[in-house]
Amino acid sequence: MHPVSTRTTALFGVLTALTLLALLRAGRSLVSRTAKDEGARRNAAQNITLGGDVLAVLLVAAATVRYNALGQSVVHDVVSVAIMGVTGLALVQISGSLGVRALFGGHLRQELARGNIAAGLAAGAHYASMGVLARHAVSAQDWRSWGLSLVFFTLAVIAHLGAVSLFRALTTYDDDEHIRGGNLAAALSYAGVSVASAVVISRALEGDFTTWKASLTGFALLSACVLGLYPVRQLVVQSLWLKARPTLRGGALDDAIAQDRDVGAAALEATTYLASALALVALA
């Protein structure tokens, strides 16, 4: 094994990113032909969703090169990067599509087609979240570790779905209904929860596999840290910034998003979630 130069790594990164983006475009074109809307021009909502998807693919591309372009040989590195890159792309598309359907039902495609920006933001954030998780599933160096990566990625997706669903249950408004109604504030709030949860849960995917008991326990404990985002919502956003008393459920923040459609409050909530998640990951 020979050290890989910065120039070679950069070349691998660019080629991998372009290849995966080309595959993403080809896949979306195939879906459009199947749905008989290939000739339709993408609207703003669909472009926002695509933006989240592109972000996810670029995260996967970078991780694929980092973990698989190791300098063993040109052929080995190319094959490894190709296999893991396509795996990561497939994981993002499958988990993204299934997750959006599970969270928002089968009507999201229609909302995107009619240009619902809130729906586009929510869907794009979910795809980006899957990219945050999938970048840890492309680090396998052999078939055993590849299988383990898929198992823990699946667990991470389930944990992410559970975390987002719990947050949605703790709000007094119906995210799905408000996003369908074009409430951008509700979409921003959802986007913040989704991406921040993925950042925290992705930390649980790091580290070497030891035993099933130890690895599953460690994954569960680190994933549970995502629950720390809820006190952030109540104590920091609602109490400190909105100057309202913290509540277990509902309160001034829910009213600002559901009744006032306050995009500023929702943006503050989303960025606070993300900053807290990054700080938590750095300290964990």
N, C-alpha and C positions, 0 to 999 in steps of 0.2 A: 504494500500500500504506500502510495506516494502522496505527500501533502498537495492539496489542490490550491492552485494560485488564485488570487483574488480575481484576476481577469477570466480564468476558466469558470469560476463560480458565477461570475456576473453573466457570462455567455450562457451557461446552463440556465440561469434564472430567467433571462430574457426569452430564450427559446422555449422553455417550459411554460412560461406565462402566456406567450403568444399561441402555443399549441393548445393549451387548455381553453383559452378564450375562443379559439377557432372551433374547438369541439363544442363549447357552450353555444356558440352561435348556430352551428349545424344542428344541434339538438333542439334548439328553440325554433328553428326554421321547420324542422320535421313536425314538431308539435303544432305549429301554425298551419301547416298543410293539412294535418289530420283534423284540425278544428275548422278548416276551410276559411281561415281569415288571414292567409299569407299576404295578400295584397294590402291589407289594412295598415295604415301608418301608426306606429306606436304613439300613444298619447303620453302626457306628462306622468300620469300615475304608473303606467307600465314601464316608463323609463326609470322611475324611482325604484321600482322593484328590481329592474335589471341592474341598477347601480349596486344594490345590496348583494345581488348574485355575483356580480363582477368582483366586488370586494372579497367575497368568500373565496372565489376561485384564485385570486391573487394571493390570499393568505395561504391557501393550499399549495400553490406553486412555490412560494418561498420556503415553506416547511419541507416540501418534497426535495428540493435541491439541498437544503441544509442537512437533511438526514440521509440522503442517498447518493449524492455526488461526492464520494469519499476518496477517489483517486486510485481505486483498485486496478481498473483498466477502463479504457474508453467504452468498450462494449458493455462491461458490467454496469458502469455508471449510467449509461444511456438506457439500458433495459430496466434497471432498478427505478430510475426516475420516471420512466414511462409507465411502469406498472403501478407505482405508488401514486403518480399524478392522476391517472385515470381512475384509480380507486377513490382518491379524495374527491375528485369531481363527481363521481357517481354518488358518493355518500352525501355530499351537499345537496344534490338534486333530489335524491330520494327522501332524505330526512326533511329537507325544506318543504317539498311538496306535501308529504304526509303530515308534517307538523302544522302547516298553514291550514290544511283541511280539517285537522283535529281541533284547532283553536277557533277557526272562523267558519267552519262548515263549507259547503260546496258552492256558495254564492260569491266567493271572492273574485273569481274570474270575471263574472259579470260586472262587479263593482270596478274592477280595473279597466274593463272595456269601455265603461261609460265615463272614465276619467276621474274616479274618486281618489283624490290625492291622499286622503287619510288611509285608505285601503292600500295604496301603493307604498306608503311609508311603513305601515305595519308589516306588510309582506316582505319588503326589502330588508327591514331590520331582522326579521326571522331568518332569512337566508344568510345574512351576515353573521348571525349568531351561530348558525350551523357551520360556517367557515371557521369561526373561532374554535369550535370543538373538533372539526375534522382535521385541522392542521396537526393534531396530536395522533391521528390515526394513520399517518403516512411515515412514521418513524421506524417501521419494522425492518429488520435486517435479515430475517429468515421467515419460513412459513409459520413456525410456532408463534413468534412474536407478532406476525401479521394477523393470525387468528385471535390472539389476545387483544390486539388493538381494536379489532372489530367488535369484540365482546364489550370492552370498556367504552367504546364509542356509543354503542347501543345503550348502555347504562347511562351514559352522560346525556343522551338525547331524552331518555325517559325522565331523568332527574330535572332536566331543563323544562320539559313539559309540565312536570309536577310543580316546579317553583313558579312558573308563570301562571299556571292555573290557580295556585294558592293566592298569589297577589291579586289576581282578578276577582277571586272570591271575597277578598277583604275590602274591595271597593264597593261603594253603594250603587254605583252606576254599572250598566251592562256595556263592557268594552265593545263587544260585537255589534250591538245596536248603534252605539255612538259612532263607531268607525264606519259602519254602513251609511250612517247619516252624514258623513263628511266632517265629523268633529276632529279637526287636526290636533287639538290638545289631547284628546284621548289616544290618538295614534302616537303622539310623541311620548306620552307616559308609557304606553305599551312598549315602544321601541327602547326606551331607557331600561325598563325592567328586563326585557329580552336580552339585550346585548350585555348588560351588567351581570345578569345571571350566568350567561355563557362564559364570561371572563372568569367568574369565581369557580364555576364547575370545571372549566378547563384546567385549573390548577390541580384538581384532583386526578387528572389524567397524566400528570408528570410523575417521573420516578420509575424505578425498575420494578418488575414483577418479582415477588419473592414466593409467597404462598397464597393460595386463594383466600384463606381467612385473613391474613394480614393485609393483602392488597385490597380486598373488598371492604374491610373495616376502615382502612385509610381513605379509600374513595368515599365511603359514606360520611365519614367525619368531616372531610374537607368540603364535600358537596353541601353538607348541612350549614356551612358558613354563609350560604346564600341567604339564609333566614335573617342574617344581620342587616340586610338591606331594608327590612321593614321598619325597624326602629329609626333608621336614617330618614325614612319617609316622614315619620311622625315627629321625631325630635328635632331634626335639622331643617327639613323643608317646611313642614307645617308650623312648628313651634318657633324656630329661630327666625326663618325668613318671612313667613306669612303672619307671624306674631299672633297665632291662635293656639289654643290649648291642644295638646296632643290627645288623640282618641284612639281607642282600639280599632274602631272601624268608622269610616266616613270622616266627616269633619270639613274644615275649611278648604283643604286641598281638593277633595272630591267635588265640593260645590263649585270651586273655581273651574275645574275641568268639565264637569257635566253641565252645569247651569250657565256659567259665563263663557265657556269655551276659551279660557284664558291660555293662549299659546305660550305666553311668557312664563307663567307658573309651571306649565308642563315641561317647557324646555329647562327650567331651573331644576325640576324634579329629575328629569332624565340625566342631565349632566352631573348632578349630585350622586345619583346611583352609579354612574360610570366611574367617577372619581373615587368613590368609596370602594368600588370593586377593585380598581387598580391598586389602591392603597392596601386593601386587605390581602390581595395576592402577593404584593411585594413583601408584606410582613409575615405571611403564612410559611 
